[in-house]
């Protein structure tokens, strides 16, 4: 604490708060304070959007169009249905890259418009050949990817029909807008968080569509069990999965593969951010300034960040399974563990190492959980706030083990967290 010849009343408040927290003033070396936001303010836009969207999605009359039905008998994913569907739009204009929320006279998001989003439905071999109804999971793709990734995930999982759509704000179509935003030092930066929230609207609509009209689609007739729908997301989709689950009342359980929270914490440790960061450096060469700007930007991005919606998840009684890949060079373990701690998750099965604030749980339990997976990929990233020299492969291998897929399936289908690994989850 700096000296002042005229101590202000603010110092008296600070010392009183520290004493109340059990910190002796005589032993105090350093203290600082910072501004926080209220839950109501952080969730203000979300609270205005949710009832508008759910009412329209539940009605089941927004519509969809099938563009292509592809069948590949004898393959691991023998049926893929691609098309578009109509979503309530809370964005201005054409809802395209760079747009922000349309707002009513009170400044709240207005979702009276509509837009068109893409979808991909991927049916794995076992379900296709059995011709019996199976559950659907809406799938959230990785950074700057597309919903077409649902096909590869259906192939790896094998027991769920995967329905993918694009994460507006961080999809292939948004690459130019994201680079332009960073090049302009976050001028127009609201678009990223607000389009990501619009994506949760799109996923909510797709989840209701999977339980309604798509279950009657001729190409999918008899394959979809409309009673329940789940969420599965990887990387970017794992990060945003809690926000999607919070928006959609019919998504009661979600699996967040290599997910995390707090973008300003994770990006500087991520190899996935390196290319974008190098482009940004051309217009903002100071590393210190870039870090400072991104830290400030987090306050704008909080509208989409999953840590904002813990209370919504808890009040709804929803459950999340967060899968952490040890040594992940793209989504840092420190960010995954911060999310687990913030959500009050318990540790699923034996931990690879203790995580502060995350309690060990019984062999089987219900509720939200953190599952650590050690893929034995290396080398480990630096412990400092720096990216690894290159991607070590841990990020993409988190759910390769069939035992981990079994844990994922039991959680979604039965609501139970049960460790099916032989001890800790690693290749041995």
N, C-alpha and C positions, 0 to 999 in steps of 0.2 A: 504494500500500500504506500503510495507516494506521500511525502510530507507536505503539509500545507500550513502556512502561518495562520490561515483562517479556516479551520475545519468546518465543513458544511454539515447541515442537518442530515444530508445523505449518508455521510460517514457514520453518524450515530445510528441510522437505520441498518447499515451494513453490519456494524459491530454487534448490534442487538440480535440480528438474524443469525450471525455466527455463534454467538453465545448460546442462543436458543437451540442451535444444532449441536451443542456440546463441544465447541471449539474454543479453547482458552485463548484469550487475546494476547496473553504474554508469550505464548508459543507460536503465534501466527506469523508466517513468513510471507505468504502471498494469498490474495483473494481477488476474485473478479466476479462481475455479474454480467448478465446478458438478457436481452429481451426475448420473451417467448410469445406465442400466440395462443388464443383460446381455441378449444376444440370446436366450439360453435362457429367461430369465424373460419377456421380451416375447412370445415365441412359444409359451409354455407351454400356453395354452388351445388355440391353433391346432393344435399338435402332438397334443393329445389328441383333438381333433375330427376331424381329417382321415382317419385310418384307419377310424373308425366310419362316417363318411359315405360314403367311397369304396366300402367293402364293400357297403353297402346300395344305393347308386346303381348300381354295376356289376352287381348281381344282376338288375336290370331288372324287379323285380316289385312296385314301390311303387304303380304304377297312375296313371291319369289319366282325366279325363272331358271329353269335348267338349260345350260348352254351345251353341255356335253356329258354323255355317259360312256365311260371307258371300261370294258371288261377284259380281263386277262386271266382266264381260267388256268388253274394249276400254279399260279404265282402266289407270293406271300400276301399281296394286296390285290385280289382279283377284281375289285370293283371300286372305281373312283367316279363320283358324281360332282361335276363342277357347274357353278352357276352364280347368280346374283340374287340378293334379297333386299327388300326395302327396309330402312331403319328410320326411327325418329331422329331427326337431326337437330342438335342444339347449337350448330355452328352457323356462321354467316354465309351468305352467298351460295356457292356451289359445294361447300363443305370440303373443298380440296386442300392440298398442302398449303400451309401458311395461314389458314383461316383460324379465327378465334370464336369464342361463344357469341351467339346472338343474345342480346340482353333486353329485358323488358324495361319499362319506365322506372322500376325499382332497382334496376341493376342486376337482376337475377337471370340466369340462363333461360332462354325461351326455346323449347323443343317442339314448336308447332310445325316446323318444316320437316321434310323427309329427304333422304339421300339413298344412294344405291351402294351396297358393299358386296364384295366377292365372298363366295364360300367354296370349300372343298370338303366332300364327305368321302372318307376312306374306310373301306370295309375289309378287315383282315380275313385271311383264308378260312380259319376255323368257323367264323360266323357265317361267311358266304356259303360254305359247303353244308353247314348244319341247317340253314334256312329256318332258324328259330330266332325269336326276338332277343336282341342283346342291348346292353346299355350304351349310351352315347356320352362321350366327353368332348366338350368344346376345348379346342387346343390353341394356346397362345404361343406364337413363334419367337425366335431369337431376334437379336438386334438387327434392325434394318433388313429383315427377311420378309416372308410372306406366309399366308395361311396354307399354301401348298405343302408346307413342311408337315402337315397332318398325315400325309401319305407315309413318310419315313417313320413317323412315330407309331402309326398303326402297325407297321411292319415289325417294329421292335417290341411293342406291347403284345399284340396278338389277340387280346381278349376284349377290347373295347373298340367300338366304332368311333373314329376321330372326325370331328367337324371343325375345320379351321377357317379363320377369317383373318384379315390383315389388322395389325395394330397401327391404326392411323396415328401419326405423330412420329413413329419409329419403324416404318416399313420401307420397302424399296422405293415406294413413290415419294417418300419424304426426304430422301438423301440430300437433294439440292437445297431444300428449305432448311434442313439442319445445318448444313455447311454454311449457308448464307447467314443464318442466325448467329453462329459462332464467329464468322468473319466480321460481322457487325457488332461484336461484343454484346450479344444478347438483345440487340434492337429487334423488336417483334418476338421476343422470347416467350411470350404467353402462349404462342401457338403450340409449342411442344406439349406442355402439361394439359392444355385444354383439349387438344386433339386426342391425347391419350385417354382422357376421361370420356370423350365421345366414343372411343374404342370400347370402353366398358359398356356403353349403351349398345354398341353393335353386338358384342358377345352376349349380352342379356337377351337381345332380340333373337339371336341365333339359337340360344338355349331354349327359348319358348317355341321357336320354329321346329326344333328337333323333336319336341314333345307333341307338336300339333301337326301342321300341314306336311312336314317332311316325312313323318311316319306313314303318311298315306300316299307318298310319291310312288308311282308305279315302279320306278327303278329300284326303290328301297322297300317295296311292299313286303311286310312280314319279317323284316330284318331289325327294325328299331323297336326297342322296349320303351314306350313313352312315359313310363311311371317315374323315372328318375333320370336326371342328367347331372354330370359332374364337370369339374374343371381340371385340366392338366396343362401346365405351361412349363417351358424350358428357357433358361437364360433370361432374356427380356420378358418372355411370357411368364417365367417363374417370379420375376421381380414384380410384375404388374398383377399377378394372380390374385393377391389378397384384395386389391381394389376392384377387380372384376367380380370376385365372389361377394364382396360387400354390396355391389350394385344389384346383383341378380338374386332375388328371393328364392328362386328355384335351384340355385347352386348351393347346396348345403355342405359339400365337402370339396376341397381343392388340393391338388398336389403341385407344389412349387419346386420344380427341379432346378437346382443351383440358383435359387432366388435370394433376395436380400432386400434391404431398404436403405434409404438415404443416399441419393446419387452423388452428392458432393463428397461423401466419405469414400465411395467405391471407385469413382472414375479414374482418379490419379494412380490407383493401383492396378488398373486394368489394361491388358495388352490390346483389348478390343477398342480402347479409346485412343491408342497411339496414333493411328492414321488421321483421325479427325483432329487430334491435338496438334499434329504437325501442320495441318492446313490452317488451323486457327493461329499458330505461331507466326504465320506469314503476315498477319495484320496486327497481332498483339505479341510482339517478341518477348516480352517480359513474363517469365514463368510465374513470378510472384503476382503480377497483375492478373494473369489468367486464373490462378488459384483463388485470388480474392474475388474476382468477378463470379466464378462458379459458386463460391460460398454464398455470395449475395443472392445468386439466382435460385438457390435451393428454396428460398422463401416463396418464389413464384411457382416452383415445381411442386411444392407441398400439396397442391390441389390434386395431384396424381399419385404422389408417393404412398406406398402401401402402409407405412407406419401411421399415417393420418387416420386410417379406418379401423384400428383395433377395436374401438368401442362398438362400431357397427357390427363387426364380426361376432363379438361377444354377446351383444344384445340379441342377435338373431340365433345364437346357439350353433353357429357354423364351426367347422373344424378344418384346420390346415395341416398338411404334412410338408414340412420344408426339408428338402434333401440337400445337404452340403457336401461338396466334393473337396476333400482335404488337399490343400495346395493349389486350389483353383486360381489360375492366372488371369481369368477374365472377370469373374465375380469374386472379390476377395472374401476370404473366410471371416474377416473381422466384420464385414457388412452383413453377412448371413447370420452371424452370431448376435449382432446387435438387433436384428429383426426378431430372432427367436426370443431374446431377452425382453424386448419391448412387448411382444405378444404373450408373454408368460408361458411359452412353450416348455414342455418337458422333454427330456432326452429319451429317444426311442432306442432301447437296447443298450449294450455296452458302448460307452463313448470311446472314440479314438484318443481323446484327451479331455480333461474336464473343461467345461465352458462356464465361466463365471456367470452366476445368475440363472443358469439353466439346470434344474434339478433332475436327478436320475428318477426314472419311473419304474413301476412294476413291469414284468415281462409282457403283459398285455394290459392295455388301458384304452380309454376313449378320450377324445379331445385333441387339441393341437400339439404337434410334436416336431422336434428337430431330429433328423436322422443323419448321422455322420457316415460318409462312405470314403474309405481310403482306397483309391484306385492304384496306388503305388506308382503313379506317374510323377516324374521329377524332371529337373530339380525344383525344390520349393521356391516360391517367389520371395523377394526380399521382405524383411519384417518392417522396413521403413515405408514411408508413403511414396513408393516408387513402383512402376510396373516391372515385371520380369523381362528378361532379354527376349523372350519369345514364348509362345503358348506351349505348355508342357503336356497338353492332352487331357489333363484331369477334368477340365470343364465339360468336355463332351462325352466322358466315360462314366458319369455318375450313376446311370441306371442300366449299364450294360450287363451287370450280374443278374442272372435269373432270380436269385433270392431277393434282390432289391425290387425287381418287377413284382415278385410275390407280395412283398410288403406294401407296395403301391396299390396293388389290386385289392388286397384285404382291407386296406384303409378305405378305399372308395366304395367297394361293394358291401362291406360289412360294418364299416365305421369303427374298426378296431385297429389299434396300432400294435403290431406283434412282430418281434424280430425273428425273421426266418433265416438269418445268417448263422453260421456256426461260430458263435462269439461275435467279435466286431465284424462289420461289413467291409471285407477286403477280399482280394482275389484268392487268398488262402482259405 
